[in-house]
């Protein structure tokens, strides 16, 4: 069962990602995989790996906003 908080992508974006995975295997590994295998690989990446990238983005955004707010406070007269 999929997690309700999982990262969601549109069908069009998912199709693009599946195609990118298939191209990676074909060009990078000289191995042809089908839509099912590429889709399962994408599901694994989304469910297991993507949350780490998402969390890093949240952390980076927080650090940026914190620095920006501190810069804004420096404008006080």
Residue pairs with C-beta under 8 A, 6 or more apart in sequence:
2 47
3 47
6 46
6 47
7 46
7 50
7 51
7 54
9 17
9 46
14 39
14 42
17 42
18 35
18 38
18 39
18 42
19 38
21 33
21 38
21 41
21 42
22 32
22 33
22 34
22 35
22 38
25 31
25 32
25 33
25 38
26 32
26 33
33 41
